[in-house]
Amino acid sequence: MSHPCHTHLLPNLRRIEGQMRGIAKMVEEEQYCIDILNQIKAVRNSLANVEGKILQTHLKACVRDSLEATEDFDAKVEEVIKVLKR
């Protein structure tokens, strides 16, 4: 099975990486806690957005492909359930 491409999400991930560096700098500079927490919340939301897009692609591509091979379907469903429980 081929895996879908997620390279279109790289700009989002690089932005998140920059946000994380910004948070580290805020901590080093001992900035106000609420400001740091606001930035952490922004990063968490950005990550959740990327996660949702990857999950959507997985469901539309990988899981759909497994419907054609019924023996793989249960494994794919279990795989998604494991990820969502984390």
MMTF fields as JSON, N, C-alpha, C and O atoms, coordinates in Angstrom:
{
  "mmtfVersion": "1.0.0",
  "mmtfProducer": "UNKNOWN",
  "numBonds": 343,
  "numAtoms": 344,
  "numGroups": 86,
  "numChains": 1,
  "numModels": 1,
  "chainsPerModel": [1],
  "groupsPerChain": [86],
  "chainIdList": ["A"],
  "bondAtomList": [4, 2, 8, 6, 12, 10, 16, 14, 20, 18, 24, 22, 28, 26, 32, 30, 36, 34, 40, 38, 44, 42, 48, 46, 52, 50, 56, 54, 60, 58, 64, 62, 68, 66, 72, 70, 76, 74, 80, 78, 84, 82, 88, 86, 92, 90, 96, 94, 100, 98, 104, 102, 108, 106, 112, 110, 116, 114, 120, 118, 124, 122, 128, 126, 132, 130, 136, 134, 140, 138, 144, 142, 148, 146, 152, 150, 156, 154, 160, 158, 164, 162, 168, 166, 172, 170, 176, 174, 180, 178, 184, 182, 188, 186, 192, 190, 196, 194, 200, 198, 204, 202, 208, 206, 212, 210, 216, 214, 220, 218, 224, 222, 228, 226, 232, 230, 236, 234, 240, 238, 244, 242, 248, 246, 252, 250, 256, 254, 260, 258, 264, 262, 268, 266, 272, 270, 276, 274, 280, 278, 284, 282, 288, 286, 292, 290, 296, 294, 300, 298, 304, 302, 308, 306, 312, 310, 316, 314, 320, 318, 324, 322, 328, 326, 332, 330, 336, 334, 340, 338],
  "bondOrderList": [1, 1, 1, 1, 1, 1, 1, 1, 1, 1, 1, 1, 1, 1, 1, 1, 1, 1, 1, 1, 1, 1, 1, 1, 1, 1, 1, 1, 1, 1, 1, 1, 1, 1, 1, 1, 1, 1, 1, 1, 1, 1, 1, 1, 1, 1, 1, 1, 1, 1, 1, 1, 1, 1, 1, 1, 1, 1, 1, 1, 1, 1, 1, 1, 1, 1, 1, 1, 1, 1, 1, 1, 1, 1, 1, 1, 1, 1, 1, 1, 1, 1, 1, 1, 1],
  "groupList": [{"groupName": "MET", "atomNameList": ["N", "CA", "C", "O"], "elementList": ["N", "C", "C", "O"], "formalChargeList": [0, 0, 0, 0], "bondAtomList": [1, 0, 2, 1, 3, 2], "bondOrderList": [1, 1, 2], "singleLetterCode": "M", "chemCompType": "L-PEPTIDE LINKING"}, {"groupName": "SER", "atomNameList": ["N", "CA", "C", "O"], "elementList": ["N", "C", "C", "O"], "formalChargeList": [0, 0, 0, 0], "bondAtomList": [1, 0, 2, 1, 3, 2], "bondOrderList": [1, 1, 2], "singleLetterCode": "S", "chemCompType": "L-PEPTIDE LINKING"}, {"groupName": "HIS", "atomNameList": ["N", "CA", "C", "O"], "elementList": ["N", "C", "C", "O"], "formalChargeList": [0, 0, 0, 0], "bondAtomList": [1, 0, 2, 1, 3, 2], "bondOrderList": [1, 1, 2], "singleLetterCode": "H", "chemCompType": "L-PEPTIDE LINKING"}, {"groupName": "PRO", "atomNameList": ["N", "CA", "C", "O"], "elementList": ["N", "C", "C", "O"], "formalChargeList": [0, 0, 0, 0], "bondAtomList": [1, 0, 2, 1, 3, 2], "bondOrderList": [1, 1, 2], "singleLetterCode": "P", "chemCompType": "L-PEPTIDE LINKING"}, {"groupName": "CYS", "atomNameList": ["N", "CA", "C", "O"], "elementList": ["N", "C", "C", "O"], "formalChargeList": [0, 0, 0, 0], "bondAtomList": [1, 0, 2, 1, 3, 2], "bondOrderList": [1, 1, 2], "singleLetterCode": "C", "chemCompType": "L-PEPTIDE LINKING"}, {"groupName": "THR", "atomNameList": ["N", "CA", "C", "O"], "elementList": ["N", "C", "C", "O"], "formalChargeList": [0, 0, 0, 0], "bondAtomList": [1, 0, 2, 1, 3, 2], "bondOrderList": [1, 1, 2], "singleLetterCode": "T", "chemCompType": "L-PEPTIDE LINKING"}, {"groupName": "LEU", "atomNameList": ["N", "CA", "C", "O"], "elementList": ["N", "C", "C", "O"], "formalChargeList": [0, 0, 0, 0], "bondAtomList": [1, 0, 2, 1, 3, 2], "bondOrderList": [1, 1, 2], "singleLetterCode": "L", "chemCompType": "L-PEPTIDE LINKING"}, {"groupName": "ASN", "atomNameList": ["N", "CA", "C", "O"], "elementList": ["N", "C", "C", "O"], "formalChargeList": [0, 0, 0, 0], "bondAtomList": [1, 0, 2, 1, 3, 2], "bondOrderList": [1, 1, 2], "singleLetterCode": "N", "chemCompType": "L-PEPTIDE LINKING"}, {"groupName": "ARG", "atomNameList": ["N", "CA", "C", "O"], "elementList": ["N", "C", "C", "O"], "formalChargeList": [0, 0, 0, 0], "bondAtomList": [1, 0, 2, 1, 3, 2], "bondOrderList": [1, 1, 2], "singleLetterCode": "R", "chemCompType": "L-PEPTIDE LINKING"}, {"groupName": "ILE", "atomNameList": ["N", "CA", "C", "O"], "elementList": ["N", "C", "C", "O"], "formalChargeList": [0, 0, 0, 0], "bondAtomList": [1, 0, 2, 1, 3, 2], "bondOrderList": [1, 1, 2], "singleLetterCode": "I", "chemCompType": "L-PEPTIDE LINKING"}, {"groupName": "GLU", "atomNameList": ["N", "CA", "C", "O"], "elementList": ["N", "C", "C", "O"], "formalChargeList": [0, 0, 0, 0], "bondAtomList": [1, 0, 2, 1, 3, 2], "bondOrderList": [1, 1, 2], "singleLetterCode": "E", "chemCompType": "L-PEPTIDE LINKING"}, {"groupName": "GLY", "atomNameList": ["N", "CA", "C", "O"], "elementList": ["N", "C", "C", "O"], "formalChargeList": [0, 0, 0, 0], "bondAtomList": [1, 0, 2, 1, 3, 2], "bondOrderList": [1, 1, 2], "singleLetterCode": "G", "chemCompType": "PEPTIDE LINKING"}, {"groupName": "GLN", "atomNameList": ["N", "CA", "C", "O"], "elementList": ["N", "C", "C", "O"], "formalChargeList": [0, 0, 0, 0], "bondAtomList": [1, 0, 2, 1, 3, 2], "bondOrderList": [1, 1, 2], "singleLetterCode": "Q", "chemCompType": "L-PEPTIDE LINKING"}, {"groupName": "ALA", "atomNameList": ["N", "CA", "C", "O"], "elementList": ["N", "C", "C", "O"], "formalChargeList": [0, 0, 0, 0], "bondAtomList": [1, 0, 2, 1, 3, 2], "bondOrderList": [1, 1, 2], "singleLetterCode": "A", "chemCompType": "L-PEPTIDE LINKING"}, {"groupName": "LYS", "atomNameList": ["N", "CA", "C", "O"], "elementList": ["N", "C", "C", "O"], "formalChargeList": [0, 0, 0, 0], "bondAtomList": [1, 0, 2, 1, 3, 2], "bondOrderList": [1, 1, 2], "singleLetterCode": "K", "chemCompType": "L-PEPTIDE LINKING"}, {"groupName": "VAL", "atomNameList": ["N", "CA", "C", "O"], "elementList": ["N", "C", "C", "O"], "formalChargeList": [0, 0, 0, 0], "bondAtomList": [1, 0, 2, 1, 3, 2], "bondOrderList": [1, 1, 2], "singleLetterCode": "V", "chemCompType": "L-PEPTIDE LINKING"}, {"groupName": "TYR", "atomNameList": ["N", "CA", "C", "O"], "elementList": ["N", "C", "C", "O"], "formalChargeList": [0, 0, 0, 0], "bondAtomList": [1, 0, 2, 1, 3, 2], "bondOrderList": [1, 1, 2], "singleLetterCode": "Y", "chemCompType": "L-PEPTIDE LINKING"}, {"groupName": "ASP", "atomNameList": ["N", "CA", "C", "O"], "elementList": ["N", "C", "C", "O"], "formalChargeList": [0, 0, 0, 0], "bondAtomList": [1, 0, 2, 1, 3, 2], "bondOrderList": [1, 1, 2], "singleLetterCode": "D", "chemCompType": "L-PEPTIDE LINKING"}, {"groupName": "PHE", "atomNameList": ["N", "CA", "C", "O"], "elementList": ["N", "C", "C", "O"], "formalChargeList": [0, 0, 0, 0], "bondAtomList": [1, 0, 2, 1, 3, 2], "bondOrderList": [1, 1, 2], "singleLetterCode": "F", "chemCompType": "L-PEPTIDE LINKING"}],
  "groupTypeList": [0, 1, 2, 3, 4, 2, 5, 2, 6, 6, 3, 7, 6, 8, 8, 9, 10, 11, 12, 0, 8, 11, 9, 13, 14, 0, 15, 10, 10, 10, 12, 16, 4, 9, 17, 9, 6, 7, 12, 9, 14, 13, 15, 8, 7, 1, 6, 13, 7, 15, 10, 11, 14, 9, 6, 12, 5, 2, 6, 14, 13, 4, 15, 8, 17, 1, 6, 10, 13, 5, 10, 17, 18, 17, 13, 14, 15, 10, 10, 15, 9, 14, 15, 6, 14, 8],
  "groupIdList": [1, 2, 3, 4, 5, 6, 7, 8, 9, 10, 11, 12, 13, 14, 15, 16, 17, 18, 19, 20, 21, 22, 23, 24, 25, 26, 27, 28, 29, 30, 31, 32, 33, 34, 35, 36, 37, 38, 39, 40, 41, 42, 43, 44, 45, 46, 47, 48, 49, 50, 51, 52, 53, 54, 55, 56, 57, 58, 59, 60, 61, 62, 63, 64, 65, 66, 67, 68, 69, 70, 71, 72, 73, 74, 75, 76, 77, 78, 79, 80, 81, 82, 83, 84, 85, 86],
  "secStructList": [7, 7, 7, 7, 7, 7, 4, 4, 4, 2, 2, 2, 2, 2, 2, 2, 2, 2, 2, 2, 2, 2, 2, 2, 2, 2, 2, 2, 6, 6, 7, 7, 2, 2, 2, 2, 2, 2, 2, 2, 2, 2, 2, 2, 2, 2, 2, 2, 2, 2, 2, 2, 2, 2, 2, 2, 2, 0, 0, 0, 0, 0, 0, 2, 2, 2, 2, 2, 1, 2, 2, 2, 2, 2, 2, 2, 2, 2, 2, 2, 2, 2, 2, 2, 2, 7],
  "xCoordList": [0.837, 0.0, 0.892, 1.867, 0.569, 1.317, 0.704, -0.492, 1.532, 1.068, 0.84, 1.584, -0.18, -0.443, 0.683, 1.415, 0.8, 1.828, 1.285, 0.15, 2.095, 1.701, 2.624, 2.63, 3.395, 4.372, 3.719, 4.366, 2.458, 1.769, 1.598, 1.282, 1.807, 1.698, 3.03, 3.079, 4.093, 5.406, 5.45, 6.046, 4.849, 4.847, 4.181, 4.651, 3.091, 2.435, 3.377, 3.479, 4.059, 4.965, 6.153, 6.625, 6.63, 7.748, 7.298, 8.065, 6.067, 5.528, 5.438, 5.79, 4.966, 4.873, 6.256, 6.44, 7.222, 8.599, 9.077, 9.722, 8.766, 9.139, 8.43, 9.018, 7.158, 6.41, 7.046, 7.121, 7.505, 8.14, 9.439, 9.728, 10.214, 11.441, 11.091, 11.788, 9.991, 9.54, 9.154, 9.446, 8.502, 8.122, 9.372, 9.448, 10.349, 11.594, 12.255, 12.764, 12.248, 12.836, 12.062, 12.651, 10.739, 9.91, 10.252, 10.317, 10.467, 10.819, 12.193, 12.388, 13.143, 14.485, 14.445, 15.191, 13.576, 13.463, 12.537, 12.284, 12.035, 11.16, 9.961, 9.634, 9.31, 8.13, 6.937, 6.977, 5.893, 4.683, 4.078, 3.944, 3.723, 3.221, 2.035, 1.983, 1.096, -0.104, 0.261, -0.331, 1.226, 1.664, 2.282, 2.049, 3.059, 3.667, 2.568, 2.585, 1.626, 0.532, -0.303, -0.746, -0.516, -1.251, -0.519, -1.144, 0.789, 1.568, 1.553, 1.485, 1.616, 1.544, 0.195, 0.126, -0.868, -2.211, -2.275, -2.882, -1.652, -1.639, -0.921, -1.371, 0.192, 0.93, 0.095, 0.047, -0.552, -1.396, -2.522, -2.83, -3.128, -4.198, -3.664, -4.308, -2.494, -1.881, -1.562, -1.801, -1.019, -0.722, -2.0, -2.03, -3.043, -4.319, -4.866, -5.467, -4.654, -5.096, -4.347, -4.96, -3.034, -2.232, -2.616, -2.762, -2.777, -3.187, -4.51, -4.658, -5.464, -6.77, -6.676, -7.357, -5.829, -5.665, -5.031, -5.434, -4.042, -3.395, -4.374, -4.429, -5.136, -6.128, -7.191, -7.586, -7.64, -8.636, -8.104, -8.805, -6.873, -6.254, -6.129, -6.381, -5.738, -5.59, -6.923, -6.987, -7.975, -9.288, -9.77, -10.334, -9.546, -10.023, -9.197, -9.719, -7.92, -7.053, -6.76, -7.19, -6.037, -5.568, -6.717, -6.756, -7.653, -8.749, -9.664, -10.148, -9.897, -10.722, -10.099, -10.802, -8.77, -8.084, -8.267, -8.405, -8.268, -8.393, -9.797, -9.989, -10.775, -12.133, -12.175, -12.992, -11.282, -11.214, -10.646, -10.993, -9.775, -9.193, -9.721, -9.132, -10.804, -11.498, -10.642, -10.904, -9.629, -8.775, -7.938, -7.526, -7.677, -6.917, -7.805, -7.307, -9.093, -9.988, -9.976, -9.825, -10.134, -10.155, -8.846, -8.845, -7.743, -6.44, -6.349, -5.826, -6.851, -6.818, -7.713, -7.342, -8.857, -9.749, -9.083, -9.128, -8.472, -7.774, -6.622, -6.369, -5.939, -4.839, -5.336, -4.712, -6.445, -7.018, -7.479, -7.259, -8.109, -8.585, -7.406, -7.503, -6.312, -5.118, -4.605, -4.273, -4.544, -4.042, -4.955, -4.475, -6.262, -7.198, -7.216, -7.554, -6.856, -6.839, -5.623, -5.633, -4.59, -3.371, -3.597, -2.674],
  "yCoordList": [-1.167, 0.0, 1.244, 1.306, 2.221, 3.47, 4.403, 4.34, 5.255, 6.179, 7.556, 7.966, 8.275, 9.603, 10.571, 10.376, 11.591, 12.609, 13.705, 14.157, 14.108, 15.162, 16.375, 17.219, 16.467, 17.552, 18.932, 19.919, 19.013, 20.307, 20.844, 22.018, 19.981, 20.396, 20.87, 21.342, 20.749, 21.168, 22.638, 22.946, 23.56, 24.955, 25.11, 25.881, 24.375, 24.405, 23.894, 24.486, 22.796, 22.211, 23.127, 23.219, 23.793, 24.73, 25.951, 26.484, 26.383, 27.489, 27.076, 27.845, 25.862, 25.342, 25.272, 25.622, 24.818, 24.753, 26.148, 26.296, 27.156, 28.526, 29.014, 29.706, 28.645, 29.012, 28.392, 29.028, 27.14, 26.466, 27.171, 27.332, 27.586, 28.343, 29.653, 30.092, 30.266, 31.498, 31.276, 32.109, 30.163, 29.842, 29.638, 30.121, 28.92, 28.701, 30.039, 30.233, 30.955, 32.281, 33.044, 33.726, 32.919, 33.57, 33.047, 33.815, 31.74, 31.139, 31.632, 31.99, 31.648, 32.142, 33.594, 33.981, 34.381, 35.798, 36.048, 37.194, 34.957, 35.012, 35.923, 36.761, 35.745, 36.543, 36.078, 35.038, 36.861, 36.633, 35.261, 34.88, 34.543, 33.166, 33.052, 32.135, 33.964, 33.894, 34.049, 33.396, 34.903, 35.06, 33.766, 33.377, 33.112, 31.826, 30.783, 30.043, 30.733, 29.771, 30.01, 29.059, 31.269, 31.579, 31.048, 30.523, 31.182, 30.672, 29.143, 28.547, 28.516, 27.051, 26.58, 25.602, 27.277, 26.926, 27.067, 26.237, 28.112, 28.309, 27.161, 26.689, 26.709, 25.58, 24.308, 23.546, 24.079, 22.885, 22.893, 21.862, 24.046, 24.149, 23.915, 23.25, 24.459, 24.256, 22.787, 22.255, 22.134, 20.704, 19.889, 18.946, 20.251, 19.541, 19.702, 18.78, 20.871, 21.118, 20.215, 19.6, 20.135, 19.262, 17.807, 17.042, 17.431, 16.062, 15.721, 14.642, 16.63, 16.395, 16.212, 15.361, 17.015, 16.894, 15.56, 14.934, 15.127, 13.842, 12.695, 11.737, 12.792, 11.751, 11.695, 10.611, 12.838, 12.875, 12.213, 11.431, 12.529, 11.91, 10.406, 9.628, 10.005, 8.575, 7.857, 6.795, 8.444, 7.805, 7.752, 6.75, 8.829, 8.879, 8.014, 7.512, 7.84, 7.086, 5.686, 4.693, 5.611, 4.311, 3.403, 2.23, 3.949, 3.113, 2.729, 1.599, 3.668, 3.352, 2.201, 1.291, 2.248, 1.165, -0.162, -1.205, -0.124, -1.373, -1.96, -3.151, -1.14, -1.668, -2.676, -3.597, -2.49, -3.424, -4.772, -5.818, -4.725, -5.955, -6.096, -5.547, -6.812, -6.856, -7.351, -7.004, -8.149, -8.622, -7.483, -7.554, -6.436, -5.287, -4.278, -3.484, -4.293, -3.28, -3.251, -2.182, -4.407, -4.451, -3.932, -3.23, -4.273, -3.795, -2.274, -1.62, -1.718, -0.26, 0.442, 1.49, -0.113, 0.477, 0.461, 1.458, -0.649, -0.752, 0.254, 0.849, 0.434, 1.394, 2.806, 3.529, 3.191, 4.528, 4.664, 5.7, 3.637, 3.684, 3.868, 4.651, 3.172, 3.312, 4.744, 5.301, 5.335, 6.708, 7.672, 8.569, 7.5, 8.41, 8.276, 9.23, 7.103, 6.901, 7.523, 7.751, 7.8, 8.37, 9.753, 10.37],
  "zCoordList": [0.0, 0.0, 0.0, 0.749, -0.825, -0.817, 0.218, 0.503, 0.764, 1.79, 1.18, 0.288, 1.648, 1.12, 1.469, 2.439, 0.675, 0.869, 1.803, 1.652, 2.744, 3.682, 3.588, 4.485, 2.522, 2.427, 2.425, 2.777, 2.038, 2.057, 3.481, 3.673, 4.472, 5.869, 6.451, 7.588, 5.688, 6.192, 6.603, 7.636, 5.847, 6.323, 7.701, 8.537, 7.927, 9.233, 10.319, 11.394, 10.028, 11.016, 11.284, 12.417, 10.262, 10.454, 11.27, 12.071, 11.062, 11.85, 13.318, 14.212, 13.555, 14.923, 15.551, 16.717, 14.77, 15.258, 15.676, 16.714, 14.88, 15.219, 16.47, 17.301, 16.599, 17.8, 19.041, 20.092, 18.911, 20.046, 20.444, 21.629, 19.446, 19.753, 20.46, 21.375, 20.01, 20.654, 22.106, 22.964, 22.384, 23.766, 24.62, 25.75, 24.072, 24.818, 25.141, 26.245, 24.185, 24.405, 25.48, 26.319, 25.443, 26.463, 27.855, 28.815, 27.959, 29.249, 29.693, 30.855, 28.759, 29.077, 29.56, 30.46, 28.956, 29.302, 30.49, 30.863, 31.081, 32.25, 32.026, 32.867, 30.88, 30.572, 31.391, 32.049, 31.335, 32.114, 31.8, 30.637, 32.834, 32.715, 31.763, 30.944, 31.866, 31.027, 29.556, 28.696, 29.266, 27.878, 27.354, 26.21, 28.188, 27.804, 27.593, 26.61, 28.513, 28.403, 27.144, 26.501, 26.799, 25.57, 24.342, 23.421, 24.329, 23.198, 23.161, 22.086, 24.322, 24.389, 23.849, 23.105, 24.225, 23.737, 22.218, 21.542, 21.683, 20.229, 19.533, 18.489, 20.105, 19.527, 19.592, 18.627, 20.707, 20.844, 19.811, 19.212, 19.609, 18.61, 17.202, 16.391, 16.917, 15.6, 15.369, 14.285, 16.395, 16.281, 16.094, 15.304, 16.816, 16.675, 15.258, 14.708, 14.679, 13.314, 12.335, 11.462, 12.478, 11.613, 11.84, 10.887, 13.089, 13.422, 12.747, 12.173, 12.815, 12.204, 10.697, 10.126, 10.053, 8.603, 8.224, 7.244, 8.998, 8.716, 8.978, 8.207, 10.054, 10.353, 9.254, 8.825, 8.811, 7.736, 6.468, 5.826, 6.118, 4.944, 5.138, 4.218, 6.34, 6.64, 6.457, 5.839, 6.997, 6.892, 5.446, 5.009, 4.712, 3.331, 2.382, 1.387, 2.683, 1.772, 2.303, 1.718, 3.4, 3.91, 4.336, 3.967, 5.115, 5.596, 4.437, 4.368, 3.532, 2.357, 1.561, 1.123, 1.377, 0.665, 1.38, 0.74, 2.709, 3.454, 3.342, 3.585, 2.979, 2.786, 1.651, 1.651, 0.682, -0.434, 0.004, -0.545, 0.992, 1.543, 2.967, 3.898, 3.147, 4.433, 5.591, 6.743, 5.304, 6.407, 6.98, 8.137, 6.202, 6.687, 7.406, 8.205, 7.142, 7.682, 9.201, 9.793, 9.848, 11.31, 11.889, 12.9, 11.253, 11.728, 11.624, 12.526, 10.54, 10.354, 11.377, 11.907, 11.651, 12.646, 14.015, 14.735, 14.379, 15.657, 15.726, 16.773, 14.619, 14.544, 14.858, 15.636, 14.259, 14.5, 15.946, 16.572, 16.474, 17.856, 18.814, 19.76, 18.59, 19.445, 19.439, 20.485, 18.245, 18.136, 18.873, 19.565, 18.735, 19.361, 20.89, 21.591, 21.405, 22.867, 23.527, 24.737, 22.775, 23.373, 23.898, 24.43]
}
